[in-house]
Each structure stands twice: as structure tokens, then as C-alpha cells.
Amino acid sequence: MEAERTTVRTPVGEARVGWYRAVGEQRAVVALGHGAGGGVEAPDLQAVAAALPPLGITVALVEQPWRVAGRRVAPAPRTLDAGWLPVVEELAGEGVPLLVGGRSAGARVACRTGRASGAAGVVALAFPLHPPGKPERSRAEELTGAELPTLVVQGARDPFGRPEEFPDLPAGTELVTVPGADHGFAVPKRGAVTGQEALAVITGAVGAWALRMSAGRE
């Protein structure tokens, strides 16, 4: 499916949105940002963008201004937030529940800004709970401080935080494990699931959660 592309001006440059429109009646919009080491071409983001429109859910993949400008290194969190909020505030004008999220650093942005954006919930793909090998540098407060219904989808082998490393999560937060998956949701060739099965776990979890969230706001 080809995306419809639009741009949004932000205080830190121009962001780009790839729209994957709902098939039939639009029930919700899911806005997803990318990580610090890659863009919206990440397999999990692309899989969600392909799987949700037939459910009546529009997916908007948001490219941060630093990526649009061709820079290779992500800026500081405050700059990432400034490049995200104007985009999702515009997406909120679709007239249906807005769910925000992203993978890795994009998930952190969505957690930090979720309430300010007026979103109904947050989806965190591969939330980077801590830098690899440094569990003492926890970012759990960003996740638990979202104060919105939250879905976390985490690889069982993620060096940035395995599912069992997460603290007790607030009511309204769901944690889904992708068997054998690492931070990019890649799985071993002879693992418990195939790469396609791992992506199906992700899209199934996000799709079902988004439908529940849209039903709760109707």
C-alpha cells in the first residue's frame, strides 16, 4: 500500500507523515514515531501500517525533522518532543480517537508527551527501559508517567529491557512479549517463532488494543 505523504512545520524543522488510510469507516488514528537509529522503514512499523487499515484504523508514520533533514544523529529529548507534538496535535483533528506511540526512542517521546497531545492511549514498541548492560539507568518513569492506557510490546531478548525487567506497571498498562525477539524484533533462525510470526504477534496485539481503545471512546 502506497502512503499518502504530508508535511508539518514544527519549531525544530519540517516533519513528514506517511498516511496509511483506514479501509471503510475510520475508527481511530495510530501515530507512530521511529527510533534513534532508524526511520519509519523499520519492519515492525511497516507491518503495523499494513495490518491496521483493514481494521478501520488509520496509521500515520511520522518522520522526525532530524531525519527529514538528512541528519544521522538524533537530537536531545526536548528537541524530539518539540518535533513530535505539533504533528500529533494536527492528527488529533481527524475526529476519531488518537493513539500515539512508536518504537524505541519514538515510544519514549510518545510517553513523555501523550497527555499534552490529547491522545487516548500510548503504544510502546521495544521500549528502551535502559541502555544495554546498564539496568541501573532505568527509564521506567517515562513509561509509568504516561498516565494513559498503554500497550507495551517487547522482545523476549531485548537488551534494552527484557519483559521480566519491567517494574510493576500501572493499571491500564498491558505488556505483550514477542518470543525470541531482540530490540528490532528479529528472531533466531531456529527460534520459537519465525520472523513473520513475530511480526504477527506485534500487529495482532496493536490491532486488538487499538480496536478496544476506539470502542471505549465511541
C-alpha positions as CSV (number, residue, x, y, z in Angstrom):
1,M,0.0,0.0,0.0
2,E,1.4,3.4,-1.0
3,A,1.4,6.0,1.7
4,E,-0.1,9.5,1.3
5,R,2.6,11.9,2.4
6,T,2.1,15.3,4.0
7,T,4.4,17.6,5.9
8,V,4.0,19.5,9.1
9,R,6.1,22.5,10.2
10,T,7.5,22.3,13.8
11,P,9.7,24.6,15.8
12,V,12.7,22.4,15.0
13,G,12.1,21.8,11.3
14,E,9.7,20.1,8.9
15,A,8.3,16.7,9.9
16,R,6.9,14.2,7.3
17,V,3.8,12.0,7.8
18,G,3.1,8.8,5.8
19,W,-0.6,8.1,5.9
20,Y,-1.9,4.6,5.6
21,R,-5.7,5.2,5.5
22,A,-8.3,3.1,7.1
23,V,-10.4,0.8,4.8
24,G,-14.0,1.8,5.2
25,E,-15.1,3.7,8.3
26,Q,-12.2,5.2,10.2
27,R,-12.4,4.2,13.8
28,A,-9.1,5.6,15.1
29,V,-5.7,7.0,14.1
30,V,-2.5,5.5,15.4
31,A,0.5,7.8,15.1
32,L,3.9,6.1,15.3
33,G,7.4,7.6,15.5
34,H,10.7,5.9,14.7
35,G,13.7,5.1,16.8
36,A,17.0,7.0,17.1
37,G,18.9,4.5,14.9
38,G,16.5,4.2,12.0
39,G,13.4,5.5,10.3
40,V,9.8,4.6,9.5
41,E,11.1,1.8,7.3
42,A,11.5,-0.4,10.4
43,P,9.8,-3.8,9.9
44,D,7.5,-3.5,12.9
45,L,6.3,0.0,11.9
46,Q,5.7,-1.2,8.3
47,A,3.9,-4.3,9.5
48,V,1.5,-2.3,11.7
49,A,0.9,0.2,8.8
50,A,-0.1,-2.7,6.6
51,A,-2.2,-4.6,9.1
52,L,-4.3,-2.0,10.8
53,P,-6.1,-0.2,7.9
54,P,-8.3,-3.2,7.0
55,L,-9.5,-3.0,10.7
56,G,-10.7,0.6,10.1
57,I,-7.6,2.1,11.7
58,T,-5.5,4.7,10.0
59,V,-1.8,4.6,10.7
60,A,0.4,7.7,10.4
61,L,4.1,7.0,10.4
62,V,5.9,10.2,11.5
63,E,9.4,11.1,10.4
64,Q,11.1,13.4,12.9
65,P,12.6,16.7,11.5
66,W,16.1,15.5,12.0
67,R,15.5,12.5,9.7
68,V,13.7,14.6,7.1
69,A,16.8,17.0,7.1
70,G,19.1,14.0,6.5
71,R,20.9,14.1,9.8
72,R,22.2,10.9,11.2
73,V,22.2,11.5,14.9
74,A,19.0,12.1,16.9
75,P,18.9,15.3,18.9
76,A,18.1,15.7,22.6
77,P,14.8,14.5,24.1
78,R,13.4,18.0,24.4
79,T,14.0,18.6,20.7
80,L,12.4,15.3,19.8
81,D,9.3,16.3,21.8
82,A,9.2,19.6,20.0
83,G,9.3,17.9,16.6
84,W,6.5,15.5,17.6
85,L,3.8,17.5,19.4
86,P,2.8,19.8,16.5
87,V,2.4,16.7,14.3
88,V,0.2,14.7,16.6
89,E,-1.8,17.8,17.6
90,E,-2.7,18.1,13.9
91,L,-3.5,14.4,13.6
92,A,-6.0,14.9,16.5
93,G,-8.1,16.8,14.1
94,E,-9.3,13.6,12.4
95,G,-12.3,13.5,14.7
96,V,-11.6,9.9,16.0
97,P,-9.6,8.7,18.9
98,L,-5.9,9.4,18.5
99,L,-3.4,6.8,19.8
100,V,0.2,7.8,19.9
101,G,3.4,5.7,20.0
102,G,6.5,4.5,18.3
103,R,9.4,2.2,18.5
104,S,12.3,2.6,20.9
105,A,13.1,6.4,21.2
106,G,9.8,7.1,19.5
107,A,8.0,5.3,22.3
108,R,9.8,7.4,24.8
109,V,8.6,10.6,23.0
110,A,5.0,9.4,22.9
111,C,5.1,8.5,26.7
112,R,6.5,11.9,27.6
113,T,4.0,13.9,25.5
114,G,1.0,11.7,25.5
115,R,-1.2,13.7,27.7
116,A,-0.1,17.0,26.2
117,S,-1.1,15.8,22.8
118,G,-4.6,14.8,23.8
119,A,-4.1,11.2,22.9
120,A,-6.4,8.4,24.2
121,G,-3.5,6.0,24.7
122,V,0.1,5.1,24.0
123,V,1.6,2.1,22.2
124,A,5.3,1.4,23.0
125,L,7.1,-0.9,20.7
126,A,10.5,-2.1,22.0
127,F,10.5,0.5,24.9
128,P,14.2,1.1,25.8
129,L,13.9,0.5,29.5
130,H,17.6,1.1,30.0
131,P,20.8,1.2,27.9
132,P,22.2,-2.3,27.2
133,G,24.0,-3.7,30.2
134,K,23.1,-0.7,32.4
135,P,19.9,-1.6,34.2
136,E,20.6,1.0,36.9
137,R,19.9,3.7,34.3
138,S,16.2,3.0,34.2
139,R,13.7,5.0,32.1
140,A,10.7,3.3,33.7
141,E,9.4,6.7,35.0
142,E,8.8,7.8,31.4
143,L,6.7,4.8,30.8
144,T,4.8,4.7,34.1
145,G,4.4,8.5,33.9
146,A,2.4,8.5,30.7
147,E,-0.8,8.4,32.7
148,L,-2.7,7.0,29.8
149,P,-3.8,3.5,28.8
150,T,-0.6,1.9,27.4
151,L,0.4,-1.1,25.4
152,V,4.0,-2.3,25.6
153,V,5.2,-4.8,23.0
154,Q,8.6,-6.1,24.0
155,G,11.0,-8.7,22.6
156,A,11.9,-11.5,25.0
157,R,15.7,-11.0,24.2
158,D,15.7,-7.2,24.1
159,P,19.0,-6.0,25.6
160,F,17.3,-2.6,26.3
161,G,15.0,-4.3,28.7
162,R,13.5,-7.8,28.7
163,P,9.8,-8.2,29.7
164,E,10.7,-9.6,33.2
165,E,12.8,-6.5,33.9
166,F,9.9,-4.1,33.8
167,P,8.6,-2.9,37.1
168,D,5.1,-3.3,38.3
169,L,3.1,-1.4,35.7
170,P,0.1,0.9,36.5
171,A,-3.5,-0.3,35.9
172,G,-4.4,0.1,32.3
173,T,-0.9,-0.9,31.0
174,E,-0.5,-4.1,29.1
175,L,2.7,-5.9,28.4
176,V,3.0,-8.3,25.4
177,T,6.1,-10.4,24.9
178,V,7.3,-11.3,21.4
179,P,9.0,-14.8,21.8
180,G,12.7,-14.8,21.0
181,A,12.8,-11.3,19.6
182,D,15.5,-8.7,20.1
183,H,15.2,-4.9,20.1
184,G,14.5,-4.8,16.4
185,F,12.1,-7.8,16.8
186,A,14.5,-10.0,14.9
187,V,14.4,-13.7,15.9
188,P,16.9,-16.5,15.6
189,K,16.6,-18.7,12.5
190,R,15.8,-21.7,14.7
191,G,13.9,-19.9,17.3
192,A,10.5,-20.5,18.8
193,V,8.8,-18.3,16.1
194,T,9.7,-17.2,12.6
195,G,10.2,-13.5,11.7
196,Q,6.7,-13.4,10.2
197,E,5.2,-14.9,13.3
198,A,7.0,-12.4,15.4
199,L,5.5,-9.5,13.3
200,A,2.1,-11.2,13.6
201,V,2.3,-11.1,17.4
202,I,3.1,-7.3,17.2
203,T,0.3,-6.5,14.7
204,G,-2.2,-8.7,16.4
205,A,-1.5,-7.0,19.8
206,V,-1.6,-3.5,18.4
207,G,-4.7,-4.1,16.3
208,A,-6.7,-5.7,19.1
209,W,-5.7,-3.0,21.6
210,A,-6.5,-0.1,19.1
211,L,-9.9,-1.6,18.5
212,R,-10.6,-1.8,22.2
213,M,-9.4,1.8,22.7
214,S,-11.6,3.0,19.8
215,A,-14.7,1.2,21.1
216,G,-14.1,2.7,24.5
217,R,-14.2,6.2,23.2
218,E,-17.2,5.9,20.8
